[in-house]
Structure formats: structure tokens, C-alpha cells
Amino acid sequence: MQEGNFSEEAMNQTKEMLKNQILQSEDNSGALIERMYIYDVVDKKLSVEEWQNAVDAVKKEEIIAVANQVHLKATFFLTGEA
């Protein structure tokens, strides 16, 4: 991802998933409470339409820039053993 190894199709599918998720959260009281808390913490409130427009406006270059700020701290291997 840091090198831009993702397609426009994958990016657009992810954007659509995020936009649908915000619409679905309108029917979930827990998600609404969480969103209100986040709005309070960042001191900014976006309407669903503003949020969806912001998601649509994200460019591939911006995703790459943010991905390059992320650093791996640990790798875990899960096994079927109890």
C-alpha cells in the first residue's frame, strides 16, 4: 500500500463500503453514540452527506502518504493449538 500497490477499483469499492457503513450506522444507537463522542473529541461535526463527500474526495496519493506514516510494531502468528 505504501508503494501504491492497490487498484482504483479496490479504492472505489472501499469508498463505497465506507459510505454504506455510515448510512447503516444511522440505524444503530451504539454507532450513533460513538460518532457523537468522536465529534465531541475532534470538535467537528459532519453530516452524513459531508462525510460521504469527504470519502469521495480522497485521492490515491493521499492514501499512499498516510500509509507511509504507519510503521509495523509487531507481527503475530495464530495457530490452532489451545
Backbone hydrogen bonds, N-H to C=O, Kabsch-Sander energy under -0.5 kcal/mol:
donor,donor_aa,acceptor,acceptor_aa,energy
4,G,1,M,-1.7
6,F,4,G,-2.0
11,M,7,S,-2.1
12,N,8,E,-2.8
13,Q,9,E,-2.5
14,T,10,A,-2.1
15,K,11,M,-2.3
16,E,12,N,-2.3
17,M,13,Q,-2.3
18,L,14,T,-2.5
19,K,15,K,-2.4
20,N,16,E,-2.3
21,Q,17,M,-2.3
22,I,18,L,-1.9
23,L,19,K,-1.4
24,Q,20,N,-2.6
25,S,21,Q,-1.9
26,E,22,I,-0.5
26,E,23,L,-1.1
27,D,24,Q,-1.7
28,N,25,S,-1.6
29,S,27,D,-0.6
32,L,28,N,-2.3
33,I,29,S,-2.3
34,E,30,G,-2.2
35,R,31,A,-2.4
36,M,32,L,-2.5
37,Y,33,I,-2.2
38,I,34,E,-2.4
39,Y,35,R,-2.7
40,D,36,M,-2.0
41,V,37,Y,-2.4
42,V,38,I,-2.7
43,D,39,Y,-0.9
44,K,39,Y,-1.5
51,W,47,S,-2.6
52,Q,48,V,-2.6
53,N,49,E,-2.4
54,A,50,E,-2.2
55,V,51,W,-2.1
56,D,52,Q,-2.4
57,A,53,N,-1.6
58,V,54,A,-0.6
58,V,55,V,-1.2
62,E,59,K,-0.6
63,I,59,K,-1.7
64,I,60,K,-2.3
65,A,61,E,-2.2
66,V,62,E,-2.2
67,A,63,I,-2.7
68,N,64,I,-1.8
69,Q,66,V,-1.8
70,V,67,A,-1.1
78,L,76,F,-0.5
